[in-house]
Amino acid sequence: MSSKPLVFLTRPSPPNGVELLAKECEIRMWKEETPISREDFLKQSRGANALFIHPSVKIDDELLDSVGTQLKVVGTMSVGLDHVDIEACKKRGVKVGYTPDVLTSSVAELTVGLLIATARKLKPGFEAAITGQWKWQSGLWMTGIKLEGKVLGIVGLGRIGIAVAKRLKGFGFSKIVYCGRSESSRAPEVSAEYATFDDVLKQSDFVVATCSVHAGNKELFDQKAFTTMKKTAIFINVTRGALVNQDDLYDALASGEIYAAGIDVTTPEPLPPDHKLHQLPNITISPHLGSATREAREAMCGLTALNILAGLKDQPLPSPVPL
C-alpha cells in the first residue's frame, strides 16, 4: 500500500495539474468520457485523502461519510459552488478550494459571443447556409437586432459581470444597468447604474445573468421574470441552469413573450437531444463552454492541484472557499 495521500479525480483533467499531484500523491481517476455516476463516485472515492471534483458531481453528507474521516480537502475545478455542501464540509473540518479569476476572461468572451450569435441569428443562419435555404434575395431575411444604442442589463456584477460589461461597452450600448445583493464598488469602471431586479428586467434590451446560484435565487428567471422583460428582450445565461425555470423559458420564447435567448448552461447537463428547447428557432444553446479554453482549463486544473496539495499539508489554500 502506498504511503502517499490518495487523491480521487472525478474525470480526466489537463495534465499539468494531474502531473503536479502525481509527484506527491497516489492518483485514482474516473477515466470515462461520461460523467461518473453517483454509485461509482461513492465506491471509488472511499478512503481518499483529497477529492478533485467537477460540477457534475455532488458533495453532501452521504458522500463525505462514505469517503471517510481521513478526507482533508476538496478541490473543485470551478468557480460555482452549488454542487458542494459547504456546511457539511465545514462541520467535518474539510477544507474546500475553488478556481475564481482564472476563468473570468474565457467566460466573458463566450458570453459576448453567445449574445452576438443570438442577436444576429447565427444558429439559424448557419443551418440555412448548409440546407439550401439561403434566401439572399429578401431584404428582411435573417434580420436580427444590433447592439448599439441598446440597454444592457447584468444580473450579478461580480468578476464575470464586470468582465462582460467591459467587453460589451465598446459596442455602444446607451446604458448599462445591473442588480445584485448590494451595489458594486466596481460599477464605476463600466459606468453601470444600480437598479432593482425588476427594473433591470423592465429597462434592458439584453439581460445577461452572471450571478452565482444559491438557495435563495434558484429559478430566479421564471414566468414572472420573463413577463416583466420587454417583448424584444434577449436573455443570456452563462452561470448555472438552476437559475432558470426552463419550462417558463420555453413558454416565453414560444409565445413571443421575449424575443430570444442564448444559454450556455442547462438542467440537466447534457440537455437531452429531444428536449423541447432544442425545437425552438429563437434559442441558441451551447454545451457549457464558458471556461472551455485551453488556457483557462489548464489554469483551473493547476490551481485545483495547488489547493489540494496545500490542504493535504495543512497549509493555507491558495484559493479557499470561506468556511
Beta strands, then each sheet from edge to edge (+ up, - down):
strand 1: 6-9
strand 2: 26-29
strand 3: 50-53
strand 4: 73-76
strand 5: 95-97
strand 6: 151-155
strand 7: 175-179
strand 8: 192-194
strand 9: 206-209
strand 10: 234-237
strand 11: 260-263
strand 12: 283-285
sheet 1: 2+ 1+ 3+ 4+ 5+
sheet 2: 8+ 7+ 6+ 9+ 10+ 11+ 12+
end
